[in-house]
């Protein structure tokens, strides 16, 4: 076996006088996994690296970790640490504290230096993957049989605990603690915290399914909301978009770990905070997307094609386009509009030029509002730009003027629609629709005033769904439409 990487952070001689306290990194000290963190960071930068990973695997797992570590950096100050393990390390300063992990030295040593809690680091070096048996051999060679305590979280750590004086089991089930107790004494068992159904509901962003109600718009504008067949097709389209969107949200969160951790609210997302394992997200994201596509095919092949276009657009946004100025907001507006197109295709209704024009300008305004809110939060935090975006706080006045203009153009498009042949054919009293114009003008103006005052939620759709004034405006609009019908 080749030499593992071992570095002395402090000085206490070749052999410690006291029993060493050794701690694992992934899933133990860190509520995440450096291997998956580095993989996702690399794919976020360039997805084409995915095709190189199988070639790296031919050299072994340690080589893969080194190849990843050579290409990415993980800011140690942003990573999700387990506060309980940190406190345990801080209260045992009189003992030699060792970070012992299978992660690569190039990523581990900056973490150890940032924390300043370890006298020594033992880790993988590009040739040797320091996991399981090899980790146990390295610790026995360094400290002697039963002359170290080991803090771990996985079944692979049982091979280390067999040679340890005691085990501290972290973020693991009672069954693992029982298995560890069979090979050594148990110093402590720190139960997992977070995770579960609530964390998954948050990660899937089920509240964002509100946006998918846009698929019902063609049902309403075509006056087919009492047609059972159309209702069922629209319902299928709603759930297909929801499943596909949740899959994309998971993928987006996985690829945006570092920017999310720099955001005051997004840092609490389950994957960024380490509440859910990254590997589970990597499996769940494609499964949800495939489920959505299967449901879309059940609806109709044409609708499935629309959903595929939506997925490609969303994936392009997540991987690259959200970092390109103005391309990102135009694409966001298009994604909202695609939902309306999907709803029309699902019920086989004719697409209205007026509806598409109105939705594109209205959602462009909301997309710019979203960017304005992010930049305003960055300005309030003393930052010069929004993390992971192509905008700086100096762009705030420009974004505000463009967003307000797009919103007013949307209202103008609606006003022009009122006297159009399509409106005259659909409504018995189309002139009543003029009452909607002041309501829309008021609402568009108000959301921008709220944003200007720094009181806007970072997702305008969520704001609209939860804001009492917005809800009242929606009820008034519905009454006016019914009166005009």
N, C-alpha and C positions, 0 to 999 in steps of 0.2 A: 504494500500500500504506500502511495506517495505521501509526502509530508503535507499535513493540513496547514492552512494559514493560521499562525498564532502571533499576535502582537501584544506587547506589554504596554498598557496605557499608563500604568503607575510603576513603582519600583518596590518590590517586596521580596526579592530573592528568587532563587530557582525553585525552591520548594516552600509552600506556605506553612507557617507554623500552626495556623488554625484551619479548621475544615472549610473548604471553599463553598461558596454559594454560586451555583451555575444556573443560568436561566436561558431558556430557549427564546427565540425572537418571534417567529411566525405563529400567530394564534395565542401567544403567551404574553410576552412583553408588549407585542404589537397586536392590536385587534384587527389584523389583516394578514396578508401573505406577500412578502417581498417579491417572490417569483411572479405571482399574478399581477402585482402592482407594476413591476417593470415590463411585463409582457403587454399590459394594457396601455402603459405610457408609450411604448414603442409603436403599437398599432394606431394609437391616437395620432401620432406624428406622421406615420406612413403605413397604411394598411397592407401595402404590398410585401412588407416584411413577413407576413403570414406564410408566404411561399418559401421563405428561407428556413423557417423553424424546423421542418422535417429534416433538412440537410444538417442542421446543427445537432439534432437529436442522434444522428448516426455517430457522433463523437461522444455521446453520453450526456447525462443530465447536468453534470458539473460544467461541461462545455457550453451547454445552452445558457446556463445562468451567467457565465462569464461573457458570452456574446451579447446578452441583454444588458448586462451591467456596463459594458463598454460603450453602449449606445444611448443610455438614458441616465438621468439623475433623478433621485427621489428626494425632494426637500425634506430633511428630517424634522423640521419644525412644524410641518403640516400633517405628519402621519398620526393615526389614531392609536395612542398608547393606552394601555390598561392602567388606570390610576392606582389600582390596588397593588399591582406588581411594582410600580414605581415607588410607592410608599414602603413596601417591603424592602426594597433595595436601599432606600434612604435610611431606614432604621437599622440596617446591618452594616454600617460603614466600617465597623471594626474587623469585619471578615473580608477575605479576598472575594471579590465579586467578579464573576466571569460571564461574559456573553458568549454562549456556545450555540451555534446555529448552522443549518445547512445552506443558508443564503450565502451569496458571493461576497467576498471581502470588500470589493470595490463599492458595494452598497451598504454593507454592514458597518464598516469603520467610521464613515461619516455620522451614522446614527449614534454609535457609541461615543464619539467625540462630542456630539451635540448634547447628549444626556449627561456626560461627565460622571457616570456612576460606576464605571467598570475599571478594574485594574488590568484586565486582560480580555482579549477577544480571540476566540477560536472559531473558525468558519471555513466554508468551502473556498477553494483557491483556483478553480478553473480546471483542475485535474481530478481532485477528489471531492465527491459529494458527501459532505459530513452529516449523514443522517443515520439513525438507527444504530446498527452494530458498529459502524465506523466512528460515530460520535462517542459511543461507549468506550471503545478502545482508546480514543484520543484522550478522554477524560481520565481513564484509569492510568494511562501512561504519564499523564501530567500530574495527577494528584494522588494516585494510589487507590487500591480497592477500598470502597466504603469510606473514603476520606473526602467526600463531597456530597452536598445536597443538590438536588436537581429539580428545577421548576419547569414543568412541561404541560402539554395539553392534548397530546394525541396517543394513539395506540402504539405508534412507532417508538414512543418514548419509554415503553415498557422495557425495551432492550437496554436502555440507559439506567432505568430505575433498578434493574437487577444488580447493578454494581454500585448504587448510591447508598449513602447512609440513611437518607430519608427522601421522601417525595413530597413535593407541593404540587397538587393537581389544580390546574387553572382552566376555566372555561370549558369544562368537560362534564360528562354525565356521571351519575353515581356508579354506573357499571365500570367505567374506567378507573375510578377511585378504588373500587373493590379489587379490580385486577392489579392495581399498583400496590395495594395493601398486602397482596399475596406474595410479593417479591421483596418488599421493604416496608419500613414504617412510614406512616402518613403524617407529615408535619402539618398540613392544612389542605382543605379542599375549597377552592374559591369557585362558586357556582357560576354558570354562564349568566350574563345579564343582557337584556334586550333580545332581539330576534323574535321569532314566533309570528303568529298571524298578523298582529298589529304592524309589525315591521314590514311584512310583505304587502299589506294594504297600502302602506305609505310608499313603498318602493314602486308598486304598480301604478301609483298615482290615479287611483280610481276616481278621485274628484275631477281629474282632467277629462274624464269621459263626458263631462258636460259639453265639451267642444264638439263631441260627436253627435250632439242633438242637431247640429247643422244638417245632417243627412235628412232630417224631417222637413227642412224648409221647402224643398220641391213638392212634398206632399201637401203642404199648406197652400203654397202659391198656385198649385194646380187644382186646388179645391177638391182633393181626393182623400181628405182625412177621415171620411166615413166609409171608405172602401176597404173591406176586410183584407182582400188580397194585397192591396198596396200597403196597408198597415203592416202586414206580416213581413213583406219584403223589406220594408224600411226598418223594421225591428232587427231583422237578420243583418242588414247593412250596418246598423248601429253597433251591434256586438262584434261584428267582423272588424270594424274600424277600432273598436275599443281594445280587442285582443292584440291587434297589430300595433296599435299605438303604445300599449303597455310594454310590448316587447322592445320597441324602439326606445322607450323611456329608460328601461333597464340598461340597454346597450349604451345609451347616451350617458347615463350616470357612471357606468363602468369606465368609459373613455374620458370622462371629465373629472376624475377623482381629485387631482390637484387644484384645478380652478374652483371646484365646488368647496373644497376645504378652505379656500381663501375668501369665500363668500359668507357674510354674516348669518344667512338663513340656510343656504344650500349645504353648509358643512354638517348639518344635522341629518342629511339624507342617509338612509341605512347603509349604503356601501361606502360612502365617504366617511361616515362615523365609525365604521367597523361593526355595525350592529348585525349585518348579514354577511356571510362569507362570499368573497368574490367568485369563487368557483361555482356556487349555486346560481349566481346571476348569469354566469357564462352558459349554463345549461338552460336556465329558464327563458332567457331572451329569445333564442331561436324556436323553442317549443311554443311560446305564445304567438310568435309570428306565423308559424306553420298552422297553428290552430285557427288563426284569423283568416289565412288564405283558404283553408279547407272550407270554412263557413262561407267565404265569398264565392267559391266555386259552386256551393250548394245554392246560393242565391241566383247567380248567372255567370257565365264565362265573361261577359262584358264587364260586369261589376268587379270580377276578380282582376281583370286587366287594369281597371281604375285603381284598385287597392295595391297592386304591384307598383304602379306608377307612384302612388303615395309613399310606399315603403322606400323605393329608390330615392325619391326626393328627400325623405326624412333622413335616410342613411347618409346621403350626400351632405345634408345639413350638419348632421352630428359629426361626421368625419372631417370635414374641411370647410364647407361654405359658411358656417356660422362665424368664422373668423374673418370673412371678407366683407369689408364695409359696403353697405347698401344691398349687396347680393343677399345677405342674410335676411333682411327685413322683407325684401320682395319675395323671397322664397317662403318665409313664414306666412305672408299674406296668401300666397299661392296654395299653401297646405290647407289653410282654412277653406279656400274656394274649392279645392279638390273634394273636400267632404260634401259640399253642396252638389258638385258634379256627380259624385258617387251616389248620392241620394236620388238624383234624377234618373241615373242609369238603372239603379236597383228597381225602381217602379216603372221604368220604361216611359218616362215623361219627357216632353220636349224641353230642352234647356233654353232658358230665357236670357237673351242678351242683356236686358236691363238688370236682371238678378246678378249675373256674373260681373257686370261692371260695378254695380253697387257694392257687392261683397269684396271685390278686389281693392277698391279704394278704402272701404271701411276697415278692412283687416290690415291694410298697409298702415293706416293710422294707429291701430292697436299694436302692431308690431313695433312701430317707432316709439310708441308709448312705453312698451316693455324695455327697449334699449335706453330710453330716457330715464326710466326708473332705476335701472342698474347703474347708470352713470351718476345719477344723483346720489345713490347710496355710496358709490366710490368716492365722490366729492366730499360727502359728509364724514367719511372715514379717513380723509386726508390723502387719498390715493389719486393718481393722475390718470388712471385708465381702469376699465372694467376687466377683471381677470378673464382670459380666454376669448376676448372679443377684440375687434379691430378699432374700437372707438376710445377717444380720450375725453376727459371732462371738458376740454375746450370745445367739443362738438355739441354740447348741450343746447345752446341757442339755435343752432342749425337744425338739430333733430326736432326741437320743439316747433319750429316754424314749418318744417316739412310735414310733421305729424298732424298739426292743426289744419294745414291746407288739404291734406288727403282726406281728413274727416269731413271737411266742408264740401269737397268735391263729391263725396259719397252722397251727401244730402241733396246736392244739386242734381245728381243722376236720378235720385228717387223722385225729385220734383218734376223732372222732365218725363219720367215714366207715367206720371198720373194721367196725362192727356194723350198717351200713346194708344194706338189701336189695340194693343194687347191688354192694357188696363181697361179700356172701354168694353172689351169683350168679356172680361172676367168679372167685373163689378157692376152692380146695378146702379150704385151711387158713387162713382169714382171721385167726385169732387170732395167727398167727405175725407178722402185720403190726404187732402191738403193739411188736415189737422195734425198729421204725423210729422210734417216738416219742422214746426217749432219744437216738438218734443225731441226729435233727433238732433236738432241744432243745440238744444239745451244740454242733452246728455253728452254729446261730443265735446262741447265747451267745458262742461263740468269735470269730466275725467281728466282733461288736461290741466284744469285749475288745481284739482286734487294732487296731480303729479307734481305740478310746479311748487306746491307747498310741502312736498316730501311725504305725502300721506297715502300714496298709491301702493297697493300690493304689487309685488314684482311680476305677477301674472294678471293682466287686465281682465281676462275672462273670469278668473276666480273672483276678482273684485266685483265685476258686474253681477255675478251669481249671488254674492253675499251682501251687497250693498243695498240698503232699504230703498234709497232713492232710485237706484237702477231697477229694482224690482217693481216699484210703483210705475216707472216709465214704461216698463214692459207690459204691465197690465193695461195702462192707458192705450198703448199701441194696439194691443189685442182687441180692446173694445172698439176702437176706431175701425179696424179692419173688418170686424164682424158687422158693424153698422153700415159699412160701405158695400158689403157683399149682397 
